[in-house]
Each structure stands twice: as structure tokens, then as C-alpha cells.
Amino acid sequence: MNNFIASDSPVDIQFLTLGTAIVVFTLFLIITMKFIWPQILKGLDQRDQKLRDDLNAAEESRQQAKQALDEYEQALTKARSEATEMIVKAKKDAKAAAAELRSNNTRELAELKLAAAADIESAKLAAIGELHAEASTLAVAIAGKILGREISAKDQQTLVDESLSDLAGTST
């Protein structure tokens, strides 16, 4: 029969088909290794490098964030201590201002008392002087009526001065 018909036996090998498959596979392997495989390796290397860069950037960001957090905590601690110091200073200043106000008020009150006492004493002396002058005028008028004559202004002034000096001597 015909020798070119495929046999039904699995052991029969078709050398032409096998040779063609080997040649095509070899050509595919050579083309793939020459052109496609370097592109695949290049893409894998780029991906690997990108992953490494991303990991390095993430680690650097983590370090920066940790450093920023540490700086923030230090600044917060410093701000808290400064605020506490400011509160203590403000309380101390308020106490000092209150003490100074009390001292000034006490001093001013004492000065007012002294001034009032001096004014009272001055008014008292003026009132006593007016009273003496009025009394001496009345005394001269009465004496003039009793004596029946008018006393001159000079005599009157002399009597007033003598009466005042007598009264001042007895009041002190």
C-alpha cells in the first residue's frame, strides 16, 4: 500500500514532522533568547529596581516621619514647660502687683490721715484765732461802754494782741 500514509502505531515516528518541529522550536528559542528574553529580563530588573526604590523611599519616609514626630514631641514638651513657667511668673507678678497696690494704698491712706489731721489742726487754730478776735472786739466794745469812752484802733490792736498771746499761752 501506500508508504506515505501515517501509521496508526504510536511508535512510528515521522522524521519530517519531528525535524520540522525541532527546527521551528530551535528558531523560536534562538529568537526568543536573542530579542524577547532580554526585554523580559529588563522589565523584571526595572520592576525589581522600582520595588527596591519604593522600599527605600518608604523606609526614608518612615525615618523622616519618626524624626518629625520626635521633634514635635520635643517642641510640645518645651511649649508645655514654657507655658508652666509663664503661668508661675504671671501668678508671681500678680502677687507682687497686689502687694505693691496694698503698700501704696496704705501709704496714701496714712498720708491722707496726716493731711486731714493737719487741715483739722489748721482749721482749729484759725477758728480759735477768729474766736479770739471776735471776743476781743466784743471785750473792747464792752470795756468802751463801761469806761464811757471810745478806744482808739491802736489801743484796740494792742489789747487784741495781748489777749491772743494770753490765750495762746493758756491753750498750749
C-alpha positions as CSV (number, residue, x, y, z in Angstrom):
1,M,0.0,0.0,0.0
2,N,1.0,3.5,0.3
3,N,4.2,4.2,2.3
4,F,3.3,7.8,2.8
5,I,0.2,7.2,4.9
6,A,0.6,7.7,8.6
7,S,0.6,4.6,10.6
8,D,-1.7,4.1,13.4
9,S,1.0,3.0,15.8
10,P,2.2,5.4,18.4
11,V,5.7,4.2,18.0
12,D,6.0,5.2,14.4
13,I,8.0,8.4,14.2
14,Q,7.5,10.9,11.4
15,F,11.0,12.3,11.0
16,L,10.0,15.1,8.7
17,T,7.4,16.4,11.2
18,L,9.9,15.8,14.1
19,G,12.7,17.6,12.3
20,T,10.5,20.5,11.3
21,A,9.2,20.8,14.9
22,I,12.8,20.7,16.2
23,V,14.0,23.3,13.7
24,V,11.0,25.6,14.5
25,F,11.4,25.2,18.2
26,T,15.2,25.9,17.9
27,L,14.5,29.0,15.8
28,F,11.8,30.1,18.3
29,L,14.2,29.5,21.2
30,I,17.0,31.5,19.5
31,I,14.7,34.4,18.5
32,T,13.2,34.4,22.0
33,M,16.6,34.3,23.7
34,K,18.0,37.0,21.4
35,F,15.1,39.5,21.3
36,I,12.3,38.7,23.7
37,W,14.1,37.3,26.8
38,P,16.3,40.4,27.3
39,Q,13.2,42.6,27.2
40,I,11.5,40.4,29.8
41,L,14.7,40.4,32.0
42,K,15.0,44.2,31.5
43,G,11.3,44.6,32.6
44,L,11.8,42.3,35.6
45,D,15.0,44.2,36.5
46,Q,13.2,47.5,36.2
47,R,10.3,46.2,38.3
48,D,12.8,44.9,40.9
49,Q,14.6,48.2,41.0
50,K,11.4,50.1,41.3
51,L,10.3,47.9,44.2
52,R,13.7,48.4,45.9
53,D,13.5,52.2,45.3
54,D,9.9,52.3,46.7
55,L,11.0,50.3,49.7
56,N,14.0,52.6,50.2
57,A,11.7,55.7,49.8
58,A,9.2,54.2,52.3
59,E,12.0,53.5,54.8
60,E,13.3,57.0,54.3
61,S,9.8,58.4,54.7
62,R,9.3,56.4,57.9
63,Q,12.6,57.7,59.3
64,Q,11.6,61.3,58.4
65,A,8.2,60.8,60.0
66,K,9.8,59.3,63.1
67,Q,12.2,62.2,63.3
68,A,9.4,64.8,62.7
69,L,7.4,63.1,65.5
70,D,10.4,63.2,67.9
71,E,10.9,66.9,67.0
72,Y,7.2,67.6,67.5
73,E,7.2,65.8,70.9
74,Q,10.2,67.8,72.0
75,A,8.6,71.1,70.8
76,L,5.4,70.1,72.6
77,T,7.3,69.3,75.8
78,K,9.2,72.6,75.5
79,A,6.0,74.6,74.9
80,R,4.3,72.9,77.9
81,S,7.3,73.8,80.2
82,E,7.3,77.4,78.9
83,A,3.6,77.7,79.5
84,T,4.0,76.4,83.0
85,E,6.8,78.9,83.6
86,M,4.7,81.7,82.2
87,I,1.8,80.8,84.5
88,V,4.1,80.7,87.5
89,K,5.6,84.0,86.5
90,A,2.2,85.6,86.0
91,K,1.0,84.4,89.4
92,K,4.2,85.7,91.0
93,D,3.8,89.1,89.1
94,A,0.1,89.3,90.2
95,K,1.0,88.7,93.8
96,A,3.8,91.3,93.6
97,A,1.4,93.8,92.0
98,A,-1.2,93.2,94.6
99,A,1.3,93.6,97.4
100,E,2.6,96.9,95.8
101,L,-1.0,98.1,95.5
102,R,-1.7,97.3,99.1
103,S,1.5,99.1,100.1
104,N,0.7,102.2,98.0
105,N,-2.9,102.3,99.3
106,T,-1.6,102.0,102.9
107,R,0.9,104.8,102.3
108,E,-1.6,107.0,100.6
109,L,-4.1,106.4,103.4
110,A,-1.5,107.4,106.0
111,E,-0.7,110.5,104.0
112,L,-4.4,111.4,103.7
113,K,-4.8,110.9,107.5
114,L,-1.8,113.2,108.2
115,A,-3.0,115.8,105.7
116,A,-6.5,115.6,107.3
117,A,-5.1,116.0,110.8
118,A,-3.0,119.0,109.6
119,D,-6.1,120.5,108.0
120,I,-8.1,119.9,111.1
121,E,-5.4,121.5,113.3
122,S,-5.1,124.4,110.9
123,A,-8.9,124.9,110.9
124,K,-8.9,124.6,114.6
125,L,-6.2,127.3,115.0
126,A,-8.0,129.6,112.5
127,A,-11.3,129.1,114.4
128,I,-9.6,129.8,117.7
129,G,-8.0,132.9,116.2
130,E,-11.3,134.2,114.8
131,L,-13.0,133.4,118.1
132,H,-10.3,135.3,120.0
133,A,-10.5,138.3,117.6
134,E,-14.3,138.3,117.9
135,A,-14.0,138.0,121.7
136,S,-11.5,140.8,121.9
137,T,-13.7,143.0,119.7
138,L,-16.6,142.4,122.0
139,A,-14.5,142.9,125.1
140,V,-13.2,146.2,123.8
141,A,-16.7,147.3,122.9
142,I,-18.0,146.3,126.3
143,A,-15.0,148.0,128.0
144,G,-15.5,151.1,125.9
145,K,-19.1,151.3,127.1
146,I,-18.1,150.6,130.6
147,L,-15.4,153.2,130.6
148,G,-17.6,155.6,128.6
149,R,-15.1,156.4,126.0
150,E,-14.0,155.1,122.7
151,I,-10.8,153.2,122.5
152,S,-8.5,154.0,119.5
153,A,-7.7,151.5,116.9
154,K,-4.1,151.3,118.1
155,D,-5.3,150.6,121.7
156,Q,-7.7,148.0,120.4
157,Q,-5.0,146.2,118.4
158,T,-2.7,146.2,121.4
159,L,-5.4,144.7,123.6
160,V,-6.2,142.1,120.9
161,D,-2.6,141.0,120.6
162,E,-2.2,140.8,124.4
163,S,-5.4,138.8,124.7
164,L,-4.3,136.4,122.0
165,S,-0.9,135.9,123.5
166,D,-2.5,135.2,126.8
167,L,-5.0,132.7,125.3
168,A,-2.3,131.0,123.3
169,G,-0.2,130.6,126.4
170,T,-3.0,129.1,128.3
171,S,-4.2,126.8,125.4
172,T,-0.8,125.1,125.0
